[in-house]
C-alpha cells in the first residue's frame, strides 16, 4: 500500500496535465480550445496505459463572446456577458434584488433590470444557484439580469444561463464585479439603464473522452471530470484540477500492487459549463445497472480537505470515511443532494455517485468563474494528497459488493426536503 502512496506523493503526472490544460487558454464548450483539451486528455490517458482511449463528439449550442455593457446616465459600465445570454439590449429601471432569495423576486419587476448577488446570506439554509436567480427574474417579468459578485477584487463573475429545451436564455444577462454592482445600485437604482450583449451563437461540437483500466467486467466504477472551462480564464480550479486528478488517480491505480476487482471507466466530459451536456448525454446512453458507482472530481484543489457529497448513498460515505481513516487525512462527508456538476444526471437515475470537491474559506466559488481562476492559486501537494484519497476510494468501490441503487422517488423526496426542488423546477432541471 505505501509504495503507490509514496509514488503518488512524488508524481508529476497530474500537475503536468494541469499545466497543459491551463496553457491552452480558452476551453469554452464547442471551442477549438476545448477540442484541444479533449485530445490532450485522451493522449495522456493512452500514454499511461489506459485501454481504448478515444474522443466521441456530439453537437452543442455554440456561444462566442462579443462586447457587453450596462449603459447608465453616467456612461457605459464594465461588465461581461453570461454565456448563452441572447444577443440584444434591454432598457428598464434598475432594481436591486439583494441576495436573490425567492422572496426577493416578489417585488414589481415587470420590465426591470434586476441586480442580484452571487451568494446568499449565512442564515439561509441552502445555496441558490445563479440560474435559479436568473429564471426567477425572468418569471417575474424582468427585462435584463445583472449578476453581481459578492467577493471583492474587481472581478466580474461568469456562468451560463439557458435550459435544455432553450439553450439560449430569454433575456440579456451580464456579470459585474462587487465594486461595479455596488456603484450601479448606489447611483442608479430606480433609474433607466440599458443592458447590452453582443455575441454569436453558431452550431458547435463538443466531446467526451473515454478509456478503461482494470479487468473487462460488465459493471464498472466511473471516474469522471470535465475538461471545459469558461472563456475568461484558465479554468485552473474549475476544472483543470479535476481532470488532472483523474489522470493522477489513473496512474496510481495502474501502479498499485493489488489488482482491481472491477473495470474502472475514465470519462472526461465536455460542455459541463453549459448545462451538463456531455454527462447528460452519457447518462442517457448507458445502462444504470452497469455502473457500480461514480466518482466525479469537480472543484478539487481549492483546499486540502476534500468534500464528498454522497447523495444519500450510505455505502459511499462509509467507503470515504474508511479510506480517510486508513491514511489519516481529514475529509468532509455530506449526505445531502448536490444537483450541479456531471455526477448529477447519474444520481437522478438512481446511480450511486460521489461529487468530490474541496472545502473553501467562503460560501460560493471563490476564484472560480472569474478571471482569477488561475494556476497560481493551486499547490502540487494539495493535488497529490487529494489524488491519494480519490485513488483509495475508487479502488474500494471497485472491490465492494454491488451497491444498492436508490429509487428516483427517494431522491426526489430528498430534494423536496432539502428545499432544492423548487429551484430546479424554476430552471427546468427537475428530472422526475
C-alpha positions as CSV (number, residue, x, y, z in Angstrom):
1,X,0.0,0.0,0.0
2,X,2.7,2.5,1.0
3,X,4.5,2.1,-2.3
4,X,1.9,3.6,-4.5
5,X,1.1,6.3,-2.0
6,X,4.8,7.4,-2.0
7,X,4.9,7.4,-5.7
8,X,1.7,9.5,-5.9
9,X,3.1,12.0,-3.5
10,X,6.1,12.5,-5.7
11,X,4.4,12.1,-9.1
12,X,4.1,15.0,-11.6
13,X,1.6,13.2,-13.9
14,X,-1.4,15.2,-12.6
15,X,0.3,18.5,-12.2
16,X,1.9,18.3,-15.7
17,X,-1.6,17.7,-17.2
18,X,-2.9,20.6,-15.2
19,X,-0.3,22.9,-16.7
20,X,-1.1,21.5,-20.1
21,X,-4.8,22.4,-19.8
22,X,-4.4,25.8,-18.4
23,X,-1.8,26.7,-21.0
24,X,-4.5,26.1,-23.7
25,X,-6.3,29.2,-22.6
26,X,-10.0,29.4,-23.7
27,X,-11.6,25.9,-23.2
28,X,-15.2,27.1,-23.7
29,X,-17.6,24.4,-24.7
30,X,-17.6,24.0,-28.5
31,X,-14.4,26.0,-29.0
32,X,-11.0,24.9,-30.6
33,X,-9.5,25.1,-27.1
34,X,-12.0,22.6,-25.7
35,X,-11.2,20.2,-28.6
36,X,-7.5,20.6,-27.9
37,X,-8.1,19.8,-24.2
38,X,-10.2,16.7,-25.0
39,X,-7.4,15.4,-27.4
40,X,-4.7,16.1,-24.9
41,X,-6.6,14.2,-22.2
42,X,-7.2,11.3,-24.5
43,X,-3.5,11.1,-25.4
44,X,-2.4,11.4,-21.7
45,X,-4.6,8.5,-20.7
46,X,-3.3,6.4,-23.6
47,X,0.3,7.2,-22.6
48,X,-0.5,5.9,-19.1
49,X,-1.6,2.6,-20.5
50,X,-5.4,3.0,-20.4
51,X,-7.3,0.9,-23.0
52,X,-9.2,2.3,-25.9
53,X,-8.7,6.0,-25.1
54,X,-10.8,7.9,-27.5
55,X,-12.9,11.0,-28.0
56,X,-16.6,10.8,-29.1
57,X,-18.0,14.1,-30.4
58,X,-21.5,15.5,-30.1
59,X,-23.3,18.7,-31.2
60,X,-23.9,21.6,-28.8
61,X,-25.2,25.1,-29.0
62,X,-22.1,27.3,-29.5
63,X,-21.7,30.7,-27.9
64,X,-18.9,33.2,-28.8
65,X,-18.4,36.3,-26.7
66,X,-18.6,39.8,-28.2
67,X,-18.9,43.0,-26.3
68,X,-21.3,43.9,-23.5
69,X,-22.2,46.7,-21.2
70,X,-24.6,48.4,-18.8
71,X,-25.3,51.8,-20.1
72,X,-26.2,54.4,-17.4
73,X,-26.8,58.2,-17.4
74,X,-23.1,58.4,-16.4
75,X,-21.9,56.3,-19.3
76,X,-21.1,52.6,-20.0
77,X,-20.3,50.4,-17.1
78,X,-17.8,47.5,-17.3
79,X,-19.4,44.0,-17.4
80,X,-19.0,40.6,-19.1
81,X,-21.8,38.7,-20.8
82,X,-23.0,35.5,-19.2
83,X,-22.6,32.5,-21.6
84,X,-25.8,31.6,-23.5
85,X,-27.2,35.1,-22.9
86,X,-29.0,36.1,-26.1
87,X,-27.6,38.9,-28.2
88,X,-29.5,42.2,-27.8
89,X,-30.3,45.0,-25.5
90,X,-33.0,45.8,-22.9
91,X,-33.8,49.0,-21.1
92,X,-35.6,49.3,-17.8
93,X,-35.5,50.7,-14.3
94,X,-32.7,49.3,-12.2
95,X,-33.9,47.2,-9.2
96,X,-31.7,45.7,-6.6
97,X,-33.0,42.2,-5.6
98,X,-30.3,41.8,-3.0
99,X,-29.2,38.2,-2.4
100,X,-31.7,36.8,-4.9
101,X,-33.7,34.8,-2.4
102,X,-37.1,33.6,-3.6
103,X,-38.9,36.3,-1.7
104,X,-36.7,39.0,-3.3
105,X,-38.4,38.4,-6.6
106,X,-41.9,39.1,-5.3
107,X,-41.5,42.8,-5.9
108,X,-42.8,44.6,-9.1
109,X,-40.1,43.6,-11.6
110,X,-42.0,43.9,-14.8
111,X,-39.6,45.4,-17.4
112,X,-36.9,45.9,-14.8
113,X,-33.2,45.4,-15.0
114,X,-32.6,43.2,-12.0
115,X,-29.3,43.1,-10.0
116,X,-28.7,40.1,-7.7
117,X,-25.7,39.0,-5.6
118,X,-23.7,35.8,-6.4
119,X,-24.1,34.5,-2.9
120,X,-26.8,34.0,-0.2
121,X,-26.6,35.1,3.5
122,X,-25.3,32.7,6.1
123,X,-28.7,32.4,7.7
124,X,-30.2,30.9,4.6
125,X,-30.1,27.2,4.7
126,X,-29.2,26.4,1.1
127,X,-27.1,27.8,-1.8
128,X,-29.1,29.3,-4.6
129,X,-27.6,28.7,-8.0
130,X,-27.1,31.6,-10.5
131,X,-29.5,30.0,-13.0
132,X,-32.3,29.8,-10.4
133,X,-31.9,33.6,-9.7
134,X,-32.0,34.3,-13.4
135,X,-35.1,32.3,-14.1
136,X,-36.9,33.7,-11.1
137,X,-36.2,37.1,-12.5
138,X,-37.4,36.0,-15.9
139,X,-40.6,34.6,-14.4
140,X,-41.2,37.9,-12.5
141,X,-41.0,39.8,-15.9
142,X,-37.5,41.3,-15.7
143,X,-36.1,42.6,-19.0
144,X,-32.4,42.0,-18.1
145,X,-30.3,40.4,-15.5
146,X,-27.1,41.7,-13.8
147,X,-25.2,39.2,-11.7
148,X,-23.1,41.0,-9.0
149,X,-20.0,39.3,-7.5
150,X,-20.1,39.1,-3.7
151,X,-16.3,38.8,-3.5
152,X,-14.2,42.0,-3.6
153,X,-11.4,42.4,-6.1
154,X,-12.9,44.0,-9.2
155,X,-13.8,40.5,-10.6
156,X,-16.9,40.1,-12.7
157,X,-18.4,36.6,-12.4
158,X,-19.4,34.4,-15.3
159,X,-21.6,31.3,-15.6
160,X,-24.2,30.2,-18.1
161,X,-27.9,30.6,-18.5
162,X,-30.2,28.7,-20.8
163,X,-32.0,25.3,-20.4
164,X,-32.0,22.0,-22.3
165,X,-35.1,23.0,-24.2
166,X,-34.0,26.6,-24.9
167,X,-30.2,26.7,-24.8
168,X,-30.1,30.5,-25.1
169,X,-31.7,32.4,-22.3
170,X,-34.7,34.7,-22.9
171,X,-33.2,38.0,-21.6
172,X,-29.8,39.6,-21.8
173,X,-27.5,38.7,-18.8
174,X,-24.2,40.1,-17.7
175,X,-21.9,39.8,-14.7
176,X,-20.3,42.7,-12.8
177,X,-17.8,43.0,-10.0
178,X,-18.9,43.7,-6.5
179,X,-17.5,47.2,-6.8
180,X,-19.3,47.9,-10.0
181,X,-22.5,46.4,-8.8
182,X,-22.4,48.4,-5.6
183,X,-21.8,51.6,-7.5
184,X,-24.6,50.8,-10.0
185,X,-27.2,50.4,-7.3
186,X,-26.0,53.4,-5.2
187,X,-26.1,55.8,-8.2
188,X,-28.8,54.5,-10.4
189,X,-31.4,52.4,-8.5
190,X,-34.8,53.2,-9.9
191,X,-33.3,54.9,-13.0
192,X,-33.4,53.8,-16.5
193,X,-30.4,51.7,-17.6
194,X,-29.7,49.5,-20.6
195,X,-28.0,46.1,-20.6
196,X,-26.4,45.2,-23.9
197,X,-24.9,41.9,-25.1
198,X,-23.3,41.2,-28.4
199,X,-22.4,37.5,-29.1
200,X,-22.5,34.9,-31.8
201,X,-24.4,31.6,-31.4
202,X,-23.1,29.1,-34.0
203,X,-23.6,25.4,-34.2
204,X,-20.6,23.7,-32.5
205,X,-19.2,20.4,-31.5
206,X,-18.1,19.2,-28.0
207,X,-17.0,15.7,-26.9
208,X,-16.4,13.1,-24.3
209,X,-13.1,11.3,-23.5
210,X,-13.4,7.6,-22.6
211,X,-10.8,5.0,-21.5
212,X,-10.7,1.8,-19.4
213,X,-8.4,0.2,-16.9
214,X,-8.7,-3.0,-14.9
215,X,-10.5,-6.2,-15.9
216,X,-13.1,-6.1,-18.6
217,X,-16.1,-6.6,-16.3
218,X,-19.8,-5.9,-17.1
219,X,-20.1,-3.4,-14.2
220,X,-17.6,-0.5,-13.8
221,X,-16.7,2.2,-11.4
222,X,-16.8,5.5,-13.3
223,X,-14.1,8.1,-12.6
224,X,-15.1,11.4,-14.1
225,X,-14.4,15.1,-14.5
226,X,-15.0,17.9,-17.1
227,X,-12.4,19.5,-19.3
228,X,-14.2,22.6,-20.5
229,X,-13.9,25.9,-18.7
230,X,-15.3,29.4,-19.1
231,X,-13.6,31.5,-21.7
232,X,-12.5,34.4,-19.5
233,X,-9.7,32.5,-17.6
234,X,-7.5,29.4,-17.4
235,X,-10.1,27.4,-15.5
236,X,-7.4,26.0,-13.2
237,X,-9.7,25.0,-10.3
238,X,-12.8,24.7,-12.4
239,X,-11.9,22.2,-13.7
240,X,-8.4,21.6,-15.0
241,X,-7.6,20.4,-11.5
242,X,-10.4,17.8,-11.6
243,X,-9.2,16.4,-14.9
244,X,-5.6,16.4,-13.6
245,X,-6.7,14.5,-10.5
246,X,-8.3,11.9,-12.8
247,X,-5.0,11.5,-14.6
248,X,-3.1,11.1,-11.4
249,X,-5.6,8.6,-10.0
250,X,-5.4,6.6,-13.2
251,X,-1.7,6.4,-12.9
252,X,-1.9,5.4,-9.2
253,X,-4.5,2.7,-9.9
254,X,-2.3,1.2,-12.6
255,X,0.7,1.3,-10.2
256,X,-1.0,-0.4,-7.2
257,X,0.2,-3.8,-6.2
258,X,-3.4,-5.1,-5.8
259,X,-5.4,-5.8,-8.9
260,X,-8.7,-4.1,-9.4
261,X,-11.7,-6.4,-9.0
262,X,-13.8,-4.4,-11.5
263,X,-13.2,-2.2,-14.5
264,X,-12.7,1.5,-14.0
265,X,-14.0,3.6,-16.8
266,X,-12.5,7.1,-17.1
267,X,-14.9,9.6,-18.6
268,X,-13.9,13.3,-19.0
269,X,-16.8,15.3,-20.2
270,X,-17.1,18.4,-22.4
271,X,-19.7,21.0,-22.2
272,X,-20.3,20.8,-18.4
273,X,-20.4,24.6,-18.0
274,X,-23.3,25.0,-20.4
275,X,-25.9,22.7,-18.9
276,X,-24.0,19.4,-18.3
277,X,-24.4,18.5,-21.9
278,X,-21.7,15.8,-22.0
279,X,-22.8,14.0,-18.8
280,X,-26.5,14.1,-19.6
281,X,-25.8,12.5,-22.9
282,X,-23.7,9.8,-21.3
283,X,-26.2,9.1,-18.6
284,X,-29.0,8.7,-21.2
285,X,-26.9,6.2,-23.2
286,X,-25.8,3.7,-20.6
287,X,-27.5,1.1,-18.5
288,X,-27.6,2.4,-14.9
289,X,-27.1,-1.1,-13.6
290,X,-23.7,-1.3,-15.4
291,X,-22.4,1.4,-13.1
292,X,-21.1,0.1,-9.8
293,X,-20.5,3.7,-8.6
294,X,-19.4,7.1,-10.0
295,X,-16.7,9.4,-8.6
296,X,-16.8,12.9,-10.1
297,X,-13.9,15.3,-9.5
298,X,-15.0,19.0,-9.8
299,X,-13.5,21.8,-7.8
300,X,-10.8,19.8,-6.1
301,X,-7.5,21.5,-5.0
302,X,-9.2,24.7,-3.7
303,X,-8.2,23.4,-0.2
304,X,-6.6,20.4,1.4
305,X,-9.8,19.0,2.9
306,X,-11.9,17.2,0.2
307,X,-15.6,17.5,0.4
308,X,-17.6,14.4,-0.6
309,X,-21.3,14.6,-1.4
310,X,-22.9,11.2,-1.1
311,X,-26.5,11.9,-2.2
312,X,-27.9,9.6,0.5
313,X,-25.9,6.5,-0.5
314,X,-24.6,5.4,2.9
315,X,-22.2,2.9,1.4
316,X,-20.4,5.7,-0.4
317,X,-19.9,7.7,2.8
318,X,-18.7,4.6,4.6
319,X,-16.1,4.0,1.9
320,X,-14.8,7.5,2.0
321,X,-14.6,7.5,5.8
322,X,-12.8,4.2,5.9
323,X,-10.1,5.3,3.4
324,X,-9.6,8.6,5.1
325,X,-9.1,6.9,8.5
326,X,-6.6,4.4,7.0
327,X,-4.5,7.2,5.5
328,X,-5.0,9.6,8.4
329,X,-6.4,12.5,6.4
330,X,-9.5,14.7,7.3
331,X,-12.4,14.7,4.9
332,X,-15.9,16.3,4.9
333,X,-18.7,13.9,4.1
334,X,-22.1,15.4,3.2
335,X,-25.0,13.1,2.7
336,X,-27.1,15.7,1.0
337,X,-28.0,16.2,-2.7
338,X,-26.0,18.4,-4.9
339,X,-27.8,18.8,-8.3
340,X,-24.9,20.6,-10.1
341,X,-22.0,19.0,-12.0
342,X,-21.5,15.9,-14.0
343,X,-22.4,13.3,-11.4
344,X,-26.0,14.6,-11.2
345,X,-27.5,13.1,-14.4
346,X,-26.4,9.7,-13.0
347,X,-27.7,10.3,-9.4
348,X,-31.1,11.3,-11.0
349,X,-31.3,7.8,-12.4
350,X,-30.5,6.2,-9.1
351,X,-26.8,5.5,-9.7
352,X,-24.6,5.7,-6.6
353,X,-22.4,8.7,-7.2
354,X,-19.9,10.9,-5.3
355,X,-19.1,14.6,-6.0
356,X,-15.6,15.3,-4.9
357,X,-14.7,19.0,-4.4
358,X,-12.8,21.0,-1.8
359,X,-13.8,22.9,1.3
360,X,-13.1,26.6,0.7
361,X,-12.8,29.6,3.1
362,X,-16.1,31.2,2.0
363,X,-19.5,30.3,0.7
364,X,-19.5,30.2,-3.0
365,X,-17.0,29.6,-5.8
366,X,-14.1,31.6,-4.5
367,X,-11.9,32.4,-7.5
368,X,-14.0,30.2,-9.7
369,X,-15.9,31.6,-12.7
370,X,-13.7,34.7,-12.6
371,X,-10.6,35.8,-14.5
372,X,-8.7,34.9,-11.3
373,X,-9.2,31.1,-11.7
374,X,-5.5,30.6,-12.5
375,X,-2.8,28.1,-11.8
376,X,-1.1,30.3,-9.1
377,X,-4.0,29.5,-6.7
378,X,-3.1,25.8,-6.6
379,X,-0.4,23.7,-5.0
380,X,1.1,20.4,-6.1
381,X,0.9,18.9,-2.6
382,X,-2.9,19.5,-2.5
383,X,-3.4,17.8,-5.8
384,X,-1.2,14.8,-4.8
385,X,-2.9,14.4,-1.4
386,X,-6.4,14.6,-3.0
387,X,-5.4,12.0,-5.6
388,X,-4.3,9.6,-2.9
389,X,-7.7,9.7,-1.2
390,X,-9.6,9.5,-4.5
391,X,-7.5,6.5,-5.6
392,X,-8.3,4.7,-2.3
393,X,-12.0,5.4,-2.7
394,X,-12.2,4.3,-6.3
395,X,-10.3,1.1,-5.5
396,X,-12.5,0.4,-2.5
397,X,-15.7,0.8,-4.6
398,X,-14.3,-1.4,-7.4
399,X,-13.7,-4.1,-4.7
400,X,-17.0,-3.7,-3.0
401,X,-20.1,-5.8,-3.3
402,X,-22.9,-4.4,-5.5
403,X,-24.0,-1.1,-4.0
404,X,-27.8,-0.7,-3.8
405,X,-29.4,1.8,-6.1
406,X,-31.8,4.4,-4.8
407,X,-35.2,5.0,-6.3
408,X,-35.9,8.2,-8.1
409,X,-38.8,8.7,-5.7
410,X,-36.4,8.7,-2.8
411,X,-34.0,11.1,-4.5
412,X,-37.0,13.4,-5.4
413,X,-38.1,13.3,-1.8
414,X,-34.6,14.3,-0.6
415,X,-34.6,17.3,-3.0
416,X,-38.0,18.4,-1.7
417,X,-36.9,18.0,2.0
418,X,-33.6,20.0,1.3
419,X,-35.6,22.8,-0.4
420,X,-33.9,22.2,-3.7
421,X,-36.8,21.1,-5.8
422,X,-38.5,24.5,-6.3
423,X,-35.3,26.0,-7.7
424,X,-34.8,23.0,-10.0
425,X,-38.3,23.5,-11.3
426,X,-37.7,27.2,-11.9
427,X,-34.6,26.4,-14.1
428,X,-36.3,23.5,-16.0
429,X,-33.9,21.0,-14.3
430,X,-36.5,18.9,-12.5
431,X,-35.9,15.4,-14.0
432,X,-38.7,13.4,-12.2
